[in-house]
Amino acid sequence: MQDIKDKTLKELSKDCRTVEYVHEMLKNLFRDTLQQLFEAEIDDHLGYSKHSSEGDLTGNSRNGYSKKTIKTKFGNTELQIPRDRNSEFEPQVIKKHETSLNG
Protein backbone atom coordinates (compact mmCIF):
# COMPACT_ATOMS: atom_id res chain seq x y z
CA MET A 1 0.00 0.00 0.00
CA GLN A 2 2.84 2.40 0.78
CA ASP A 3 4.30 1.77 -2.71
CA ILE A 4 1.02 2.81 -4.34
CA LYS A 5 0.84 5.90 -2.15
CA ASP A 6 4.44 6.86 -2.96
CA LYS A 7 3.91 6.35 -6.72
CA THR A 8 0.72 8.40 -6.65
CA LEU A 9 2.36 11.26 -4.74
CA LYS A 10 5.35 11.23 -7.07
CA GLU A 11 3.11 11.33 -10.14
CA LEU A 12 0.95 14.13 -8.73
CA SER A 13 3.90 16.25 -7.67
CA LYS A 14 6.11 15.91 -10.76
CA ASP A 15 4.71 19.04 -12.44
CA CYS A 16 4.32 21.16 -9.31
CA ARG A 17 6.38 24.34 -9.56
CA THR A 18 4.55 26.76 -7.26
CA VAL A 19 2.53 26.68 -4.07
CA GLU A 20 -0.48 27.93 -6.06
CA TYR A 21 -0.18 24.95 -8.39
CA VAL A 22 -0.09 22.56 -5.41
CA HIS A 23 -3.16 24.29 -3.96
CA GLU A 24 -5.05 23.95 -7.26
CA MET A 25 -3.99 20.32 -7.61
CA LEU A 26 -5.27 19.52 -4.12
CA LYS A 27 -8.54 21.33 -4.82
CA ASN A 28 -9.04 19.31 -8.00
CA LEU A 29 -8.10 16.05 -6.28
CA PHE A 30 -10.59 16.82 -3.50
CA ARG A 31 -13.34 17.62 -6.05
CA ASP A 32 -12.64 14.51 -8.11
CA THR A 33 -12.67 12.32 -5.00
CA LEU A 34 -16.04 13.75 -3.96
CA GLN A 35 -17.39 13.13 -7.46
CA GLN A 36 -16.35 9.48 -7.25
CA LEU A 37 -18.03 9.19 -3.85
CA PHE A 38 -21.27 10.59 -5.29
CA GLU A 39 -21.13 8.08 -8.15
CA ALA A 40 -20.63 5.23 -5.67
CA GLU A 41 -23.55 6.50 -3.59
CA ILE A 42 -25.94 6.63 -6.56
CA ASP A 43 -24.77 3.16 -7.66
CA ASP A 44 -25.56 1.87 -4.18
CA HIS A 45 -28.91 3.68 -4.07
CA LEU A 46 -30.05 2.34 -7.44
CA GLY A 47 -28.51 -1.11 -7.00
CA TYR A 48 -26.55 -1.13 -10.25
CA SER A 49 -23.58 0.64 -11.82
CA LYS A 50 -23.75 3.26 -14.54
CA HIS A 51 -24.50 1.88 -18.04
CA SER A 52 -25.40 -1.53 -16.60
CA SER A 53 -28.29 -3.40 -18.22
CA GLU A 54 -29.37 -4.43 -14.70
CA GLY A 55 -31.03 -1.02 -14.44
CA ASP A 56 -33.37 -1.59 -17.37
CA LEU A 57 -37.03 -1.51 -16.37
CA THR A 58 -36.30 -1.07 -12.65
CA GLY A 59 -38.63 1.90 -12.28
CA ASN A 60 -35.84 4.23 -11.27
CA SER A 61 -32.68 5.31 -13.06
CA ARG A 62 -30.11 8.06 -13.31
CA ASN A 63 -31.45 11.41 -14.43
CA GLY A 64 -28.47 13.67 -14.99
CA TYR A 65 -26.77 15.97 -12.51
CA SER A 66 -27.41 19.10 -10.51
CA LYS A 67 -24.69 21.70 -9.97
CA LYS A 68 -23.73 22.54 -6.43
CA THR A 69 -21.07 24.94 -5.21
CA ILE A 70 -19.62 24.31 -1.77
CA LYS A 71 -17.17 26.34 0.27
CA THR A 72 -14.11 24.44 1.45
CA LYS A 73 -10.71 25.30 2.84
CA PHE A 74 -9.54 25.10 -0.80
CA GLY A 75 -12.05 27.79 -1.85
CA ASN A 76 -15.33 27.39 -3.73
CA THR A 77 -15.68 24.01 -5.42
CA GLU A 78 -18.31 23.20 -7.99
CA LEU A 79 -19.71 19.68 -7.87
CA GLN A 80 -22.07 17.67 -10.05
CA ILE A 81 -24.59 15.86 -7.83
CA PRO A 82 -26.24 12.85 -9.53
CA ARG A 83 -30.04 12.66 -9.64
CA ASP A 84 -32.46 9.80 -10.02
CA ARG A 85 -35.80 9.88 -11.84
CA ASN A 86 -37.85 9.30 -8.69
CA SER A 87 -36.03 12.05 -6.75
CA GLU A 88 -35.31 9.62 -3.92
CA PHE A 89 -31.51 9.90 -3.93
CA GLU A 90 -30.17 11.59 -0.79
CA PRO A 91 -26.39 12.14 -0.91
CA GLN A 92 -24.64 11.27 2.34
CA VAL A 93 -21.15 12.72 1.77
CA ILE A 94 -22.54 16.22 1.39
CA LYS A 95 -26.18 16.37 2.31
CA LYS A 96 -28.80 18.39 0.47
CA HIS A 97 -28.73 22.08 1.38
CA GLU A 98 -25.19 21.89 2.85
CA THR A 99 -23.07 24.65 1.36
CA SER A 100 -19.78 24.40 3.23
CA LEU A 101 -17.26 21.82 4.37
CA ASN A 102 -14.96 23.13 7.04
CA GLY A 103 -13.73 19.84 8.45
Number of C-alpha atoms within 10 A of each C-alpha: 5 7 8 9 10 11 11 11 11 11 11 14 13 8 10 14 9 8 9 10 13 15 14 14 15 14 18 14 13 14 17 13 12 17 17 10 16 20 18 14 18 22 16 12 16 19 13 16 16 15 9 8 9 12 16 11 8 9 9 14 21 19 12 11 12 10 10 14 13 16 14 15 11 15 12 13 16 12 17 16 20 20 18 17 12 11 11 11 18 16 17 10 11 16 9 12 8 11 13 15 11 7 5
